[in-house]
Amino acid sequence: MKKSILGATALAMLIAASAVPLSASAKDRYPEMMKMADTDKDGMVSKQEFLDMVARMYDERVAKINAMDPAKRVKFMKDDRMTIDAYRAMLRELQGGQ
């Protein structure tokens, strides 16, 4: 179940990233993201390395949300799942925006 959610998230992130015009700061982030994903340092990113990177990004986003005031947190998390607002924020960050 978790792998299918991560896979769907990764696919949605790729689609969203390709559909939205990229700013200069977003273009500059790709080498950094590639370096972060390429854990075996072979200059390429495998499917597993990519999924692991997306999982780390998701976990980092959830940690930020959990550190929020509980009244604000409700907008971004329900149980252990992200709301659409949190998902949009994560994708904006991936694209280089805030």
C-alpha positions in Angstrom: 0.0 0.0 0.0 2.7 2.5 1.0 4.7 1.7 -2.2 1.7 2.3 -4.4 1.1 5.6 -2.7 4.8 6.6 -3.1 4.7 5.4 -6.7 1.6 7.5 -7.4 3.1 10.5 -5.7 6.3 10.2 -7.7 4.4 9.9 -10.9 2.2 12.9 -10.1 5.3 14.9 -9.2 6.9 14.1 -12.5 3.7 15.0 -14.4 3.2 18.3 -12.5 6.9 19.2 -12.9 6.7 18.7 -16.7 3.4 20.6 -17.1 4.5 23.8 -15.3 7.0 26.3 -16.7 10.1 26.2 -14.7 11.8 29.2 -13.1 15.5 29.7 -13.2 15.7 28.6 -9.5 13.9 25.4 -10.3 16.3 24.6 -13.1 19.2 25.1 -10.8 17.7 22.6 -8.3 17.9 19.6 -10.6 21.7 18.9 -10.2 21.2 19.2 -6.4 18.3 16.8 -6.5 20.2 14.4 -8.8 23.1 14.4 -6.4 20.7 13.7 -3.5 19.0 10.9 -5.3 22.1 9.2 -6.7 23.0 7.3 -3.5 25.4 4.9 -5.2 27.2 7.8 -7.0 27.2 6.3 -10.4 25.9 9.4 -12.1 22.5 7.9 -12.8 19.3 7.6 -10.8 17.6 4.2 -10.6 13.8 3.8 -10.0 14.6 2.7 -6.4 16.9 5.7 -5.8 14.2 8.0 -7.2 11.4 6.5 -5.0 13.7 6.7 -2.0 14.3 10.4 -2.6 10.6 11.1 -3.0 10.0 9.2 0.3 12.6 11.3 2.0 11.0 14.5 0.7 7.6 13.3 1.9 8.9 12.5 5.3 10.6 15.9 5.5 7.4 17.7 4.6 5.4 15.7 7.2 8.0 16.6 9.8 7.6 20.3 9.0 3.8 19.9 9.2 4.0 18.1 12.5 6.1 20.9 13.9 3.3 23.4 13.2 0.8 24.7 15.6 -2.0 22.0 15.9 -4.6 24.5 14.7 -2.6 25.1 11.5 -1.6 21.4 11.1 -5.2 20.4 10.4 -5.1 22.2 7.1 -2.2 20.0 5.9 -2.6 16.6 7.6 -5.5 14.3 8.3 -4.5 11.2 10.3 -1.2 10.2 8.7 -2.1 11.6 5.2 -1.4 14.9 3.4 -4.2 17.1 2.3 -4.2 18.7 -1.1 -2.8 21.9 0.4 0.2 20.0 1.8 0.7 18.2 -1.5 0.6 21.4 -3.5 3.2 23.0 -1.2 5.5 20.0 -1.6 5.2 20.2 -5.4 5.8 23.9 -5.4 9.0 23.4 -3.3 10.1 20.7 -5.7 9.7 23.1 -8.6 11.8 25.7 -6.8 9.0 27.9 -5.5 8.0 28.5 -1.9 
